[in-house]
Amino acid sequence: MKTRAFPRVFLIGTLATGAMLAATPVLAEEFRCTGTVGPVALDNVFVPDGASCVLDRTRMNGSVVVGRGASLRSTSVSINGNLQAEGAASVRLNGSTVGGSVQLVQGGGANIDRNRIKGDLQFKSNTSAISATGNTIDGSLQAFQNVGGASFVNNRMNGNMQCKENIPAPTGSGNLSPSKEDQCAGL
C-alpha cells in the first residue's frame, strides 16, 4: 500500500513543575470514504483504489487523497489542505473551497467548477476530458500533457495560466491571468 503524507500534529505540554513534555508526533485521523458523506467535519479523507466517494457539504481540516481508479464527487465542501489525485478515474469539485492546491495527475476526467482554490490548479497527463469553469485561483492554472481534451472558461487567477503539450490544445475563453503562456495564450 502506498504511504500518504498527511500533516503531523505535535502535542506539547508542561508538567506542574514547568518542565516541558517531549514532543510526540501523532498522525492526524484519516477517514476512508467509500460512499456518501454529508455535512460533518473530518481530518484527512482518503478514497481507496477503485472506490467511489461523494462528499456533500463536508468539511476537511486536512487534505483529500483520491486513489487509483477511484472516483470523487464533491459539492460545497471545504478542504483546508490539498486535493490530490494520481490515477483517479474521475474527480468533480463544485462550489467548494480548497485551502491548498488541486493536483490531478495521470487520471481520467475532471470537472473543477465554481471553486475558490487558494493554491494552484494542476492537470498533468490525464487521459479523458478535463474542464475548469468559473474558478477563483490564488495561484496558477497549469495543464501539461493531457490527451482527452481540455476546456478552461471564465477562470480568474493571480498566477500564470500555462498549457504545454496537450493533445488537442485546450479551448476556452474569458480567463483572467497576469500571464497566459504557450497553448493557453489565446484563452
Buried (B, 14 or more C-beta within 10 A) or exposed (E): EEEEEBEEEEEEEEEEEEEEEEEEEEEBEBBEBEEEBEEEEBBBBBBBBEBBBBBEBBBBBBBBBBBBBBBBBBBBBBBBBBBBBBBBBBBBBBBBBBBBBBBBBBBBBBBBBBBBBBBBBBBBBBEBBBBBBBBBBBBBBBBBBBEBBBBBBBBBBEBBBBBBBBEEBBBBEEBEBEEBBBBBEEB
